[in-house]
């Protein structure tokens, strides 16, 4: 393989105790459904947590956008549930409409507002999307909508940028994430969010928290509380897994294998 080219790592599907994914944003041009499909193909688990913002109701209200690959993601998750994976869907802010169905199950998928996961070593992890502890979402939602519109424009630029990279045989690289984390206010917001989440986890008696919402994948200790964020599938293309040995890992997945992806991406860029 030439330098700069990429391919899915040569491996057989990996089996994990648990997988956490969030912020897929199905229903938007920024959604990298094809990458997620490859990830789900190569990774199996006993537990699969969908940690909010799976479907982007905010954008779908503005205009309908739904590609076949978005259907494929839904069908892939439903198929995993039918085959025995315990799938838990935790509501986020972009798919907050599902909060009216809390406690119910659809196609073997449980709908909840938050969950508790016990790691192999016995530690208890609080699983929540994180929007309920975001002051902007709770007290200035108009500002959140404005920010979302600006974010959509950045993601369109990101799509064009990676379309060109793919033509040159280069792997995915998030221009939008690079720009976002260069902004001082964004970095400050992320730090505050992480501290709020770990403080709340401590108050509730948990050993750690696993969330999404801010699109920044990370695992680290904050004052004795484990902070985990599984990232997203519009920028970082990331998930968190608990391996069969009980180790928590951030997995980045800038790979895609379908031969039809070039054609699908050309369609996405032209819309």
C-alpha positions, -999 to +999 in steps of 0.1 A: +000+000+000+013+034-009+020+060+018-011+080+027-035+053+015-058+035+039-078+003+044-097-014+071-072-032+095-069-069+086-087-086+114-117-107+122-146-091+140-138-081+175-161-092+204-165-067+233-184-066+266-199-033+256-199-006+229-210+030+233-218+052+203-235+086+202-241+117+181-246+099+148-270+126+136-289+104+111-309+127+088-281+152+082-255+155+054-228+155+081-236+120+092-208+095+083-231+065+082-208+045+059-180+047+084-203+036+112-216+007+092-180-006+088-174-002+125-205-021+134-195-048+109-161-053+126-172-050+162-197-071+182-207-067+218-229-081+245-242-045+253-247-017+228-255+017+242-268+044+218-259+075+239-282+101+223-285+122+191-288+091+170-314+108+148-312+145+143-348+158+148-337+194+147-324+192+111-352+169+099-377+196+110-359+221+086-358+198+057-359+160+049-326+144+043-323+106+045-300+084+025-300+047+021-269+044+043-290+060+071-316+032+067-287+007+067-275+019+101-309+015+116-313-019+101-279-030+112-287-020+149-321-037+147-304-068+134-279-068+162-307-066+187-326-095+171-294-116+173-290-111+210-272-078+216-287-059+244-294-025+229-302+006+250-312+039+234-306+069+256-323+101+246-303+132+236-312+168+227-315+163+190-337+132+194-355+145+225-388+135+210-381+099+220-383+110+257-420+106+254-414+068+250-391+064+281-395+029+296-408+014+263-390-009+239-391-009+201-377-038+181-359-052+212-343-017+218-350-002+253-357+036+254-343+053+286-331+087+298-300+073+314-285+039+323-260+023+346-232+000+333-211-022+356-176-027+343-159-061+346-139-048+376-171-039+394-170-001+389-204+015+382-206+039+353-234+064+348-244+066+311-262+097+299-261+119+268-252+150+287-275+177+273-295+179+306-263+193+322-256+218+294-266+253+306-270+266+270-294+237+261-314+242+293-316+280+296-308+295+262-320+270+236-323+297+209-285+300+212-281+263+208-302+264+176-281+292+162-249+274+170-263+242+154-269+261+122-234+275+121-221+240+129-240+226+099-222+250+076-188+239+090-197+202+085-206+209+048-171+223+044-158+193+062-176+170+037-160+188+007-126+186+023-128+149+029-143+142-005-111+156-020-089+136+005-107+104-004-100+110-041-063+111-033-066+078-013-062+096+021-081+086+052-107+107+069-095+137+089-118+161+106-113+197+095-143+208+115-130+192+147-096+208+142-112+243+138-135+238+167-108+229+192-087+258+181-113+282+194-106+292+230-143+295+241-150+260+227-121+246+247-133+264+279-169+251+274-157+215+270-136+217+302-166+231+321-188+204+307-164+176+318-162+190+353-200+193+356-205+157+345-179+142+369-192+163+398-227+150+392-215+114+388-197+118+422-228+132+438-249+102+426-223+078+439-209+065+406-173+056+399-175+073+365-197+088+338-199+080+301-216+106+278-216+122+244-230+156+233-198+176+229-183+155+201-149+150+218-139+114+224-118+110+256-112+087+286-095+103+316-096+106+354-109+139+368-104+141+406-109+104+411-139+101+388-136+083+354-148+106+326-156+090+293-169+106+261-176+084+231-172+112+205-194+112+174-200+100+139-199+134+121-164+146+131-142+122+152-157+089+140-153+073+173-167+050+199-158+036+233-156-001+239-151-023+270-130-052+258-136-088+269-108-082+294-126-052+309-104-025+294-120+008+283-107+021+250-116+049+226-117+035+190-114+058+160-127+043+128-117+064+097-123+034+074-149+023+048-150-007+026-181-006+004-174-003-033-204+019-037-191+046-013-175+067-040-209+070-058-228+077-026-203+104-016-205+121-050-243+123-044-239+137-009-214+164-021-237+175-049-267+180-026 
